[in-house]
Structure formats: structure tokens, C-alpha cells
Amino acid sequence: MNNIIPEFSIVIPVYNEQENIPELYKRLTEVMDKLCASRKLSADYYEIIMVDDGSTDDSWNIIKNLHHNDRRVKGINFSRNFGHHIAITAGLDHVKGRTVILMDGDLQDPPEEIPKLYERFQEGFDLVYGIRQKRNDSLFKILTSKLFWWILRKFSGVEMPKDQTMLRILSKRLVESVRQMRESARFVHGIMAWVGFNSTNVEIRHNPRNKGKSKYNLPKMFKLAFHAVTSFSAIPLKLASYLGFMSSFLSFMIGLYFLYKKLFLNIPVPGYASIIVSVFFVGGIQLLVLGIMGEYIGRTYHEVQHRPLYIIKESFFEE
């Protein structure tokens, strides 16, 4: 196994998925064994890299036990929770395979769909997205997801297919390009789309989550959306300028209206209410603009620190 360059590398970020890991391993190995056999390769020609993003349950011990029984399973354990997209980055940093498969560890994107994506990948594409045929989530999750992708497609400046899953296949040269991008504010969906190369979509099944719970709640979804937009676009800064212009123009027009009432209609203008409303309106715009500018300045600050993207507490690859 040490001398074999794997044909496939499967990267799986894991965070508190102890209920799903055993079934994921069983179903994934069955699929990959058949896929390797169809290409007349031995079952040693793939590796599974599970990245534990600081789980607080028994996920890491389960991954270690899988490795002891199957050396194709590799593991990376972070010193703390660094985030979903950082975990994906760590997995991509350590892959050896010529073909790289990404998937989440919650089994909502079934491993059985991998051959369908790989068949399309063999047509010469560098990136094959898995696109949900029908999302099996709660109505609230579906609506927030639609809002999330609308915001990204509208304001990020990068073309990304909507309803995409983490299940996808990447070529080696695309992975090498992604590795070169080391910014700390990471949004891997946008990075992969920004890199370019030939990509296509394949519709896949999306299963309901049977075990565990989703790690993305509404605040995290909005945080990720804002994070993605500010990572790939200066539109929020332009929006701040537009808001400043609009507030100035609106204040000017209101002033003209009150002046007209006083001079031409002889209608007294109550001062207190209009002043308070104007102060709060302009103050709100100023705080919004300062907040957006602060977000970009904060990102610049984090980038110039040049801290590592992640810290590995424990890992195992070859023994």
C-alpha cells in the first residue's frame, strides 16, 4: 500500500458524526470497491481521508478504529474546531489520488451516487458538481438555503450552480490550483468556481438526515453567506457608498419639502420629530457603512497575520 499511488482520494470533513461514520464507511467502501473493480484496479487504489474538525463526541476514536482495521482510512484531528471549509482544505492538502471526491459525513448525499458523477467526470471535466434533485430537509432549511444561494449568486461575483452539494469530483490539477489559494477567509465553493476549468452538473438523490443534527443553523448560514460575499466581491463596499448617497439625497429632498411648506404654504414644521427621525436614519446608515468597512479591514488584518489555516493535533496516514 505504501508504494501505490491511489487512483481515488475521498475527503470527508467530520464534526460530531459518531452515529453516521460506521454506516458511511460501510456504504462508501462497497461503492469504491465496485468502482475500482470496474476499472480493473485492486481495492487498494483508493484512500479515505476523514478530517475531524474538533468533534466533542466519539468521532475521532471511531475513525482511529477504522484505520486500525483498514489502512485505506486516513485521519486528521484538529486541535479545535476550525470550520467546515478549513477541514475540507486540510483534506485536499493531504490527498494523493489522481481523482478527488468530496463529500460530507452526514449521509444526506449517498455514496451510491459517486459512480454516476465519475461516469461524467471521465468525459474530460475537471469538476463535476452533485446537484440535488429534490431537497429532503425541513421547509425552514429549504427556504434559508434558497436565500443563501440567491445572495451568493447575486453578490459574490462568482458563477456557482445553485442547489449544489458537497458531493463532487475534482481533477488533480484543479486540486493543485485550490491548494495555492491560502487565504484564511475560506469559502471552498467559491474558490473552486473562481479557479475555472471545465465543470458540469449531475443530478443526484438527497436523503433526509436520519442520525445527528445539522451543524448549519440560521445564524451560521447568514454568517457563511456574508463571509462568502466579502471574500469574493467588493459589492458591499459599493453598497455602502450607494446608501450614503441615497441618505444624503433623501435628507436633501426632505429639507426642500419642509422649506416649501414653511415658505409657500405657511405651514409650521414641527422640529423635534423630524430631527429625531433624521438623526436615527443617518446614524443607522453610518453604522452600517462602518460595519461593512470594519469587516473588510478585519479580513485584511487576519490575512497579514499569516497564521496557519489549521493546527493538527493528531493524524495517521501510513504506518
Backbone torsions as a table, in degrees:
resi	resn	phi	psi	omega
1	MET	NA	-33.2	-177.0
2	ASN	-64.0	-31.2	-175.4
3	ASN	-93.4	-3.5	-177.2
4	ILE	-90.0	129.1	170.9
5	ILE	-89.5	113.8	-174.4
6	PRO	-65.8	146.2	174.3
7	GLU	-76.7	-34.8	-176.4
8	PHE	-123.9	139.7	169.6
9	SER	-125.0	125.3	178.6
10	ILE	-108.6	121.3	-179.3
11	VAL	-105.9	126.7	-177.1
12	ILE	-131.9	108.9	172.1
13	PRO	-74.7	139.0	-174.6
14	VAL	-131.0	131.7	173.4
15	TYR	-144.7	107.1	179.9
16	ASN	53.6	57.8	-179.5
17	GLU	-122.0	37.4	-176.1
18	GLN	-60.8	-29.2	-180.0
19	GLU	-73.5	-25.9	-172.5
20	ASN	-100.0	-22.8	-172.0
21	ILE	-60.0	-47.7	-179.0
22	PRO	-58.9	-45.6	179.6
23	GLU	-67.5	-38.4	177.6
24	LEU	-59.2	-46.6	180.0
25	TYR	-61.1	-45.8	-178.1
26	LYS	-60.9	-49.2	-177.6
27	ARG	-70.6	-37.8	-178.4
28	LEU	-67.8	-43.4	-179.8
29	THR	-66.5	-35.5	176.7
30	GLU	-62.2	-43.1	179.7
31	VAL	-66.2	-46.5	-175.8
32	MET	-70.4	-34.3	175.9
33	ASP	-60.9	-43.9	179.6
34	LYS	-67.2	-39.5	-179.6
35	LEU	-64.7	-42.4	177.8
36	CYS	-65.2	-41.3	179.2
37	ALA	-62.3	-37.5	179.6
38	SER	-66.2	-23.4	177.5
39	ARG	-101.0	12.6	178.7
40	LYS	57.7	41.3	175.4
41	LEU	-113.8	152.0	175.8
42	SER	-74.6	165.9	-178.2
43	ALA	-71.4	-3.7	177.2
44	ASP	-84.0	-2.9	-173.5
45	TYR	-90.2	25.7	169.9
46	TYR	-144.5	155.3	177.3
47	GLU	-130.2	148.7	177.8
48	ILE	-117.6	115.5	-179.2
49	ILE	-106.6	110.7	177.5
50	MET	-101.7	125.5	-177.7
51	VAL	-109.4	110.6	179.4
52	ASP	-84.6	111.8	-176.1
53	ASP	-87.3	56.7	176.7
54	GLY	70.3	40.7	-179.5
55	SER	-61.6	147.7	177.5
56	THR	-103.6	-0.8	177.0
57	ASP	-101.7	-153.8	-174.2
58	ASP	-95.0	19.6	-175.3
59	SER	-57.4	-45.8	-174.6
60	TRP	-66.1	-40.0	178.3
61	ASN	-64.1	-36.1	177.4
62	ILE	-65.6	-42.5	178.8
63	ILE	-62.9	-42.0	178.8
64	LYS	-62.2	-41.9	178.5
65	ASN	-64.0	-38.7	176.6
66	LEU	-62.4	-40.5	180.0
67	HIS	-64.5	-39.7	-179.6
68	HIS	-63.7	-29.5	180.0
69	ASN	-93.8	-19.1	-176.3
70	ASP	-148.1	107.1	-175.8
71	ARG	-70.2	-7.3	174.9
72	ARG	-73.5	-17.9	178.2
73	VAL	-86.3	121.4	177.4
74	LYS	-112.3	156.1	-175.8
75	GLY	-140.1	144.0	173.5
76	ILE	-130.5	129.2	-179.7
77	ASN	-120.2	117.2	-180.0
78	PHE	-73.7	155.5	177.2
79	SER	-71.7	-20.7	177.1
80	ARG	-160.6	-177.4	177.7
81	ASN	-79.6	112.4	179.5
82	PHE	-100.7	-14.6	178.1
83	GLY	117.0	152.7	-176.2
84	HIS	-55.6	-47.9	-173.9
85	HIS	-75.4	-27.6	173.2
86	ILE	-69.4	-38.7	177.9
87	ALA	-62.5	-40.0	176.5
88	ILE	-62.5	-42.5	178.8
89	THR	-59.2	-43.9	179.2
90	ALA	-61.4	-41.1	177.9
91	GLY	-62.8	-43.7	178.9
92	LEU	-64.9	-30.8	178.9
93	ASP	-66.4	-21.3	-172.8
94	HIS	-114.2	3.1	-178.5
95	VAL	-72.1	149.7	176.4
96	LYS	-118.3	-15.9	-173.6
97	GLY	-71.1	156.8	176.7
98	ARG	-76.7	-25.3	178.6
99	THR	-123.5	127.3	-173.9
100	VAL	-113.9	129.6	179.8
101	ILE	-113.8	128.4	175.6
102	LEU	-107.5	141.4	173.8
103	MET	-161.1	154.8	175.7
104	ASP	-83.6	167.0	-175.7
105	GLY	-96.8	11.1	-175.4
106	ASP	-95.6	-1.9	177.1
107	LEU	67.6	11.7	174.6
108	GLN	-72.2	-29.4	172.0
109	ASP	-101.3	103.7	-169.8
110	PRO	-66.9	137.3	176.4
111	PRO	-59.8	-25.2	-179.0
112	GLU	-62.9	-13.1	178.9
113	GLU	-86.7	-7.2	-177.1
114	ILE	-59.9	-46.1	179.1
115	PRO	-57.5	-33.7	179.0
116	LYS	-64.4	-42.9	177.7
117	LEU	-67.8	-39.2	-177.2
118	TYR	-67.7	-35.3	177.2
119	GLU	-59.1	-41.2	177.9
120	ARG	-73.2	-34.7	179.4
121	PHE	-60.4	-34.9	-178.7
122	GLN	-68.5	-9.4	177.4
123	GLU	-77.7	-2.6	175.3
124	GLY	111.7	10.4	179.1
125	PHE	-82.5	152.1	176.7
126	ASP	-94.4	-18.9	-179.6
127	LEU	-147.2	124.3	176.4
128	VAL	-119.7	112.5	178.7
129	TYR	-81.9	142.1	165.5
130	GLY	-89.8	123.9	-178.7
131	ILE	-112.5	129.7	-178.0
132	ARG	-65.1	127.3	172.3
133	GLN	-68.0	-48.1	178.2
134	LYS	-148.2	127.2	-176.5
135	ARG	-80.8	124.1	179.0
136	ASN	-101.1	72.7	177.9
137	ASP	-134.5	176.1	175.4
138	SER	-66.6	158.2	179.5
139	LEU	-58.5	-39.6	179.4
140	PHE	-61.5	-44.8	-179.6
141	LYS	-65.7	-38.2	179.7
142	ILE	-64.9	-45.3	-178.6
143	LEU	-65.7	-43.8	179.4
144	THR	-66.4	-34.0	177.7
145	SER	-66.8	-41.6	177.6
146	LYS	-62.6	-41.4	177.4
147	LEU	-63.6	-41.3	179.3
148	PHE	-57.1	-50.9	-176.7
149	TRP	-72.2	-29.5	175.3
150	TRP	-64.4	-43.9	178.7
151	ILE	-61.0	-45.0	-178.3
152	LEU	-63.6	-48.3	-177.1
153	ARG	-68.0	-28.0	-177.2
154	LYS	-81.8	-38.0	-168.3
155	PHE	-119.7	-10.4	-175.2
156	SER	-78.7	-23.7	-178.4
157	GLY	81.0	6.1	179.5
158	VAL	-123.7	132.1	179.8
159	GLU	-77.3	117.3	178.6
160	MET	-133.0	133.3	178.7
161	PRO	-66.0	137.7	178.8
162	LYS	-77.6	162.9	179.6
163	ASP	61.0	21.7	178.2
164	GLN	-75.1	150.9	177.1
165	THR	-105.8	173.3	173.3
166	MET	-75.4	-18.9	178.0
167	LEU	-68.6	116.1	-177.2
168	ARG	-162.5	163.7	178.0
169	ILE	-122.6	134.5	-176.4
170	LEU	-122.7	145.7	173.5
171	SER	-80.4	163.2	-179.5
172	LYS	-62.2	-40.1	-177.7
173	ARG	-70.7	-30.6	174.8
174	LEU	-68.0	-41.6	177.9
175	VAL	-61.6	-42.2	179.2
176	GLU	-62.1	-36.9	178.1
177	SER	-67.7	-41.8	178.7
178	VAL	-64.1	-37.1	179.0
179	ARG	-60.2	-30.5	-178.5
180	GLN	-71.5	-19.6	-177.2
181	MET	-91.6	105.4	-170.4
182	ARG	-112.6	22.1	178.7
183	GLU	-64.6	145.2	-177.5
184	SER	-73.9	-29.3	177.0
185	ALA	-83.4	88.5	-169.8
186	ARG	-103.1	133.0	170.3
187	PHE	-136.4	96.7	-167.4
188	VAL	-65.7	-29.7	177.0
189	HIS	-60.2	-45.8	179.7
190	GLY	-69.2	-38.8	179.7
191	ILE	-61.2	-45.8	-179.1
192	MET	-65.0	-38.6	178.7
193	ALA	-70.0	-37.9	-179.1
194	TRP	-65.7	-36.3	-178.9
195	VAL	-59.0	-37.4	179.5
196	GLY	96.2	-135.2	-173.0
197	PHE	66.9	173.9	-176.4
198	ASN	-78.8	129.3	179.1
199	SER	-135.0	159.3	177.5
200	THR	-152.6	172.9	-177.3
201	ASN	-120.7	147.5	173.0
202	VAL	-134.0	128.2	178.6
203	GLU	-73.3	134.8	-179.8
204	ILE	-132.7	163.9	175.9
205	ARG	-72.5	151.6	175.5
206	HIS	-129.1	117.3	-175.9
207	ASN	-92.9	152.0	172.3
208	PRO	-68.5	151.8	177.7
209	ARG	-74.8	120.6	-178.9
210	ASN	-91.2	-33.0	-175.6
211	LYS	-131.9	147.7	-178.8
212	GLY	74.4	-173.1	179.4
213	LYS	-137.9	157.5	-178.1
214	SER	-63.4	141.9	-180.0
215	LYS	-91.0	-5.9	-179.9
216	TYR	-106.8	101.8	172.7
217	ASN	-92.1	-177.7	-175.3
218	LEU	-61.1	-47.6	178.2
219	PRO	-58.7	-39.3	-180.0
220	LYS	-68.5	-35.2	178.0
221	MET	-64.1	-45.7	179.2
222	PHE	-67.1	-37.6	177.8
223	LYS	-62.9	-43.0	179.0
224	LEU	-65.7	-39.4	179.1
225	ALA	-63.7	-46.2	179.2
226	PHE	-65.3	-39.2	177.9
227	HIS	-60.3	-44.5	-178.3
228	ALA	-67.2	-42.8	-178.4
229	VAL	-63.9	-46.6	-178.5
230	THR	-71.5	-18.6	178.2
231	SER	-78.3	-25.5	-172.9
232	PHE	-122.4	0.8	-175.7
233	SER	-152.1	149.1	174.0
234	ALA	-99.2	14.0	-179.0
235	ILE	-58.1	-41.0	177.8
236	PRO	-58.2	-35.4	177.2
237	LEU	-67.6	-39.8	176.8
238	LYS	-66.1	-37.6	177.7
239	LEU	-61.7	-38.2	177.5
240	ALA	-62.0	-40.1	177.7
241	SER	-64.8	-42.4	179.4
242	TYR	-63.3	-41.2	179.4
243	LEU	-64.5	-39.6	177.2
244	GLY	-62.2	-43.1	178.4
245	PHE	-65.0	-43.5	-179.0
246	MET	-63.2	-41.7	-179.2
247	SER	-66.7	-39.1	178.0
248	SER	-64.9	-43.9	-179.6
249	PHE	-64.8	-42.6	-179.9
250	LEU	-64.8	-41.3	178.3
251	SER	-63.4	-39.6	178.9
252	PHE	-63.9	-43.4	-179.5
253	MET	-67.1	-38.5	177.2
254	ILE	-63.9	-40.2	177.3
255	GLY	-61.0	-43.0	178.0
256	LEU	-63.8	-37.9	179.7
257	TYR	-64.2	-45.5	179.1
258	PHE	-65.9	-36.8	178.3
259	LEU	-65.4	-39.7	178.0
260	TYR	-63.1	-44.2	179.5
261	LYS	-61.3	-38.8	-176.9
262	LYS	-74.5	-45.6	-172.6
263	LEU	-82.2	-37.9	-171.7
264	PHE	-104.2	-28.3	-178.6
265	LEU	-108.2	-5.9	179.9
266	ASN	53.3	39.5	177.6
267	ILE	-101.3	121.7	-179.8
268	PRO	-65.1	140.3	-178.7
269	VAL	-104.3	115.6	177.3
270	PRO	-64.9	126.3	-172.4
271	GLY	-83.6	-38.0	-170.4
272	TYR	-62.2	-51.4	-175.8
273	ALA	-62.7	-46.0	-177.8
274	SER	-64.4	-37.6	179.7
275	ILE	-66.8	-45.2	-178.6
276	ILE	-62.2	-44.7	-179.9
277	VAL	-62.2	-42.8	-179.3
278	SER	-65.2	-41.4	-179.1
279	VAL	-63.9	-45.9	-179.1
280	PHE	-66.9	-38.1	-179.5
281	PHE	-65.0	-52.1	-179.5
282	VAL	-65.3	-39.3	178.3
283	GLY	-61.5	-40.4	178.3
284	GLY	-63.7	-42.5	177.8
285	ILE	-61.5	-42.8	-179.4
286	GLN	-63.0	-43.1	179.4
287	LEU	-65.1	-38.6	178.4
288	LEU	-63.2	-46.3	179.4
289	VAL	-61.7	-44.3	179.2
290	LEU	-63.4	-38.2	178.6
291	GLY	-63.6	-43.7	178.8
292	ILE	-64.5	-45.2	177.6
293	MET	-61.6	-39.7	178.8
294	GLY	-62.5	-36.4	178.6
295	GLU	-62.4	-45.1	179.1
296	TYR	-68.2	-39.6	178.2
297	ILE	-64.3	-40.6	178.0
298	GLY	-62.0	-40.1	178.4
299	ARG	-65.4	-40.3	176.9
300	THR	-61.9	-40.7	178.5
301	TYR	-60.2	-45.0	-179.6
302	HIS	-66.4	-35.5	-178.9
303	GLU	-68.4	-41.0	-177.0
304	VAL	-73.7	-13.3	176.1
305	GLN	-72.4	-25.1	178.0
306	HIS	55.3	38.8	174.7
307	ARG	-75.1	154.6	177.3
308	PRO	-64.0	148.9	-179.6
309	LEU	-65.9	-30.9	-178.5
310	TYR	-155.0	161.8	176.6
311	ILE	-124.6	126.6	-178.2
312	ILE	-92.6	124.0	176.7
313	LYS	-85.0	-37.2	-178.1
314	GLU	-157.2	145.1	176.8
315	SER	-153.2	159.7	173.8
316	PHE	-147.7	133.0	178.6
317	PHE	-126.0	-74.8	178.5
318	GLU	-117.3	144.6	176.3
319	GLU	-122.5	NA	NA
